[in-house]
């Protein structure tokens, strides 16, 4: 790997440290990471362009370093790699980190979450018909979470869309992320501010961490429009946490029993959603959701 870094990037580190995330090294007091690129190759140009757009707008993300052929990806032993300059923080991110990160960076736009979720639900329902017999634990729980997805879709479709500025967000966000993960451009997308907040809250809850203080702090410190409040609720209801685990199980990457980490907490999470729903009803007009009444 050292020879490849020397050749493709004209960088000559004294030491290279390999971790599960990639190959770290320091040159001239600048910290770099070379990681294997595992996403769809066709997305790499969009990822690169987005990260350039953010940097030009004074929003920090880890800069991607082109190789000596002016290419984003470098193939080493027939595997694609990408090099970034990176900061290093071991501490897990906090809700305040997410709030500070999710600042507007793009023009006002309307995004159609409901359409994307409907397509996802249709795909997963078809997949369950084809493969569900092999995964009885998934099959037993699947209808409930598809139902949650449908509730989220109906809630979004009941709203009158208003343009909202897009913020720097993440395709997926875990409460165990560090700030190094937070600023990784490979995981960044542009979306509504509440996307990351909802995903962080869900991740923290299903990782067994208390979210009461976070919710209280967020609702006291951040002012949202009524539309954004309801988008946040829809995003909390939509079970990305279940569908992500589902996909790993259905492709035999992890055992079926892992889904119990989610299904064992059904009632507890429903109670969280109900509390937020009734809190909203105290100050905004709410579409009625029968199972939350």
C-alpha positions in Angstrom: 0.0 0.0 0.0 2.9 2.4 0.7 4.2 2.0 -2.8 0.7 2.8 -4.2 0.4 5.9 -2.1 3.9 7.0 -3.2 3.2 6.4 -6.9 -0.4 7.6 -7.3 -0.4 10.6 -4.9 3.3 11.6 -4.6 3.0 11.3 -0.8 5.7 9.6 1.2 4.5 8.7 4.7 6.9 7.2 7.2 4.2 5.0 8.8 0.8 3.7 7.6 -1.8 2.4 10.1 -4.5 0.1 9.0 -7.9 0.0 10.8 -11.3 -1.3 9.9 -12.0 2.1 8.2 -8.9 2.3 6.0 -5.3 3.2 5.9 -4.2 6.3 7.9 -1.0 8.2 7.5 0.4 11.7 8.2 2.5 13.8 5.8 3.6 17.3 6.8 1.3 17.2 9.8 -1.7 16.6 7.6 -3.7 13.4 8.3 -5.0 11.3 5.4 -7.1 8.2 5.1 -7.2 5.9 2.1 -10.4 3.9 2.1 -11.9 1.3 -0.2 -14.8 2.7 -2.1 -17.8 0.4 -1.7 -20.6 2.5 -3.1 -21.9 2.5 -6.7 -19.2 3.7 -9.1 -21.7 5.7 -11.0 -22.3 7.9 -7.9 -18.7 9.0 -7.4 -18.8 12.1 -9.6 -21.9 13.4 -7.9 -20.3 12.8 -4.5 -17.2 14.6 -5.6 -19.1 17.5 -7.1 -21.3 17.9 -3.9 -18.2 17.9 -1.7 -16.6 20.6 -3.9 -19.8 22.7 -3.7 -19.8 22.5 0.1 -16.1 23.4 0.4 -16.6 26.4 -1.9 -19.4 27.5 0.3 -17.1 27.4 3.4 -18.7 24.2 4.7 -16.1 21.8 6.0 -16.1 18.2 4.8 -13.0 16.0 4.4 -11.4 17.1 1.1 -11.1 14.3 -1.5 -7.6 14.2 -3.1 -7.4 13.4 -6.8 -4.6 11.0 -7.9 -1.8 11.9 -10.2 -4.1 11.0 -13.2 -6.6 13.5 -11.9 -9.0 10.7 -11.1 -11.2 10.4 -8.0 -10.8 6.7 -7.6 -7.5 4.8 -7.6 -7.5 1.1 -8.4 -5.1 -0.9 -6.3 -5.1 -4.6 -6.8 -8.2 -4.1 -8.9 -10.1 -2.5 -6.0 -11.2 1.1 -6.1 -9.8 3.4 -3.3 -10.3 7.1 -2.5 -8.0 9.4 -0.6 -9.1 12.1 1.8 -7.6 14.6 4.2 -9.2 14.1 7.5 -9.6 15.4 11.0 -9.5 13.0 13.9 -11.9 12.9 16.8 -12.6 9.7 18.8 -15.6 11.0 20.7 -19.1 10.0 19.6 -21.2 12.8 18.0 -23.8 14.5 20.1 -27.2 16.0 19.1 -25.6 19.5 19.2 -23.0 18.3 16.6 -25.9 17.3 14.4 -27.7 20.6 14.9 -24.5 22.6 14.0 -23.8 20.4 11.0 -27.3 20.5 9.5 -27.1 24.2 8.5 -28.7 25.3 5.2 -26.3 25.1 2.3 -28.6 25.0 -0.7 -31.6 26.9 -2.3 -35.2 26.3 -1.2 -36.6 23.1 -2.6 -39.4 20.5 -2.3 -38.3 16.9 -1.8 -40.7 14.0 -2.2 -40.0 11.7 0.7 -43.3 10.0 0.3 -42.6 8.9 -3.3 -39.2 7.5 -2.4 -40.6 5.7 0.6 -43.5 4.3 -1.5 -41.0 2.9 -4.0 -38.9 1.4 -1.2 -42.0 -0.2 0.4 -43.1 -1.7 -2.9 -39.6 -3.2 -3.5 -39.4 -4.7 0.0 -42.8 -6.2 -0.2 -41.9 -7.9 -3.5 -38.6 -9.1 -2.0 -40.4 -10.5 1.0 -42.7 -12.5 -1.2 -39.7 -14.0 -3.0 -37.4 -14.6 0.0 -39.5 -14.4 3.1 -39.9 -18.2 3.6 -36.2 -18.4 4.4 -36.5 -15.8 7.2 -39.5 -16.5 9.4 -38.5 -13.8 12.0 -38.5 -11.2 9.3 -41.7 -12.5 7.9 -43.5 -12.3 11.3 -42.5 -8.7 11.9 -42.5 -7.3 8.3 -46.1 -6.2 8.0 -45.9 -4.1 11.2 -43.0 -2.1 9.9 -44.4 -1.8 6.4 -47.5 -0.4 8.2 -45.3 2.2 9.9 -43.9 3.1 6.5 -47.4 3.6 5.2 -48.3 5.8 8.1 -45.2 8.0 7.4 -46.1 8.2 3.7 -49.7 9.2 4.4 -48.6 11.8 6.9 -46.2 13.4 4.3 -48.9 13.2 1.6 -51.4 15.0 3.9 -49.1 18.0 4.1 -49.1 21.0 1.8 -45.4 21.2 0.7 -43.5 24.4 1.2 -40.0 25.1 -0.1 -37.4 24.5 2.6 -33.6 25.2 2.2 -31.6 22.0 1.9 -29.0 21.2 4.6 -26.0 19.1 4.7 -27.2 15.6 5.8 -26.2 12.0 5.7 -27.4 9.0 3.8 -27.2 7.1 7.1 -26.3 8.3 10.5 -25.5 6.3 13.6 -25.3 7.6 17.2 -21.9 5.9 17.5 -20.4 8.0 14.7 -17.4 10.2 15.5 -16.8 13.7 14.1 -14.5 12.0 11.7 -17.5 10.1 10.4 -19.7 13.1 10.5 -17.5 15.0 7.9 -17.0 12.1 5.5 -18.2 13.3 2.1 -18.9 9.8 1.0 -21.9 9.7 3.3 -23.2 13.2 2.7 -26.3 14.2 0.9 -28.4 17.4 0.7 -31.8 17.1 2.4 -34.1 18.7 5.0 -32.5 19.6 8.3 -34.8 17.2 10.2 -33.5 14.2 8.3 -30.3 13.8 10.4 -32.1 14.7 13.6 -34.7 12.0 13.2 -32.1 9.4 12.1 -29.8 10.3 15.1 -32.7 10.0 17.6 -33.8 6.6 16.1 -30.3 5.3 16.1 -29.6 6.4 19.6 -32.8 4.8 20.9 -32.2 1.4 19.2 -28.6 1.5 20.4 -30.0 1.4 23.9 -29.3 5.0 24.8 -31.7 7.4 26.5 -33.2 10.0 24.1 -35.4 12.0 26.5 -32.9 14.8 27.2 -32.1 15.1 23.5 -35.7 15.5 22.5 -36.3 18.0 25.3 -33.2 20.0 24.3 -34.0 19.9 20.6 -37.6 21.1 20.9 -36.5 23.9 23.3 -33.5 25.1 21.3 -34.6 24.8 17.6 -37.5 26.6 16.1 -39.2 24.8 13.2 -42.1 25.6 10.9 -45.2 23.5 11.4 -44.3 21.7 8.1 -40.9 20.8 9.5 -42.3 19.6 12.8 -44.5 17.1 10.8 -41.7 16.1 8.5 -39.7 15.3 11.6 -42.5 13.1 13.0 -42.9 11.3 9.6 -39.2 10.6 9.5 -39.2 9.3 13.1 -42.1 7.0 12.2 -40.6 5.7 9.0 -38.6 2.6 10.2 -35.2 3.0 8.4 -33.6 1.2 11.4 -35.7 -1.9 10.7 -35.3 -1.8 6.9 -31.5 -1.4 7.1 -31.3 -4.5 9.4 -33.8 -6.3 7.2 -31.6 -5.9 4.1 -28.5 -7.3 5.9 -30.6 -10.3 7.0 -32.3 -11.0 3.7 -28.9 -11.0 2.0 -27.6 -13.4 4.6 -24.9 -11.0 6.0 -26.2 -11.3 9.6 -28.4 -13.9 11.4 -32.2 -13.5 11.6 -32.1 -13.2 15.4 -30.5 -9.7 15.0 -33.9 -8.3 14.2 -35.0 -8.9 17.8 -32.9 -5.9 18.7 -35.6 -3.9 17.0 -38.7 -5.9 17.5 -38.2 -6.2 21.3 -38.5 -2.5 21.5 -41.8 -2.0 19.6 -43.9 -0.7 22.6 -41.1 1.5 24.0 -40.6 3.3 20.7 -44.4 3.6 20.0 -44.6 5.4 23.4 -41.9 7.9 22.3 -43.8 8.6 19.0 -47.1 9.0 20.9 -45.5 11.5 23.3 -44.2 13.6 20.4 -47.6 13.4 18.6 -49.5 14.6 21.7 -46.9 17.3 22.3 -47.4 18.6 18.8 -51.2 18.6 19.3 -50.7 21.1 22.1 -49.5 23.8 19.7 -50.1 22.9 16.0 -53.0 21.5 13.9 -52.3 17.7 13.5 -53.5 15.2 11.0 -55.2 12.4 13.0 -53.2 9.2 13.2 -55.5 6.6 14.6 -53.0 4.4 16.4 -51.5 7.4 18.1 -54.8 8.7 19.5 
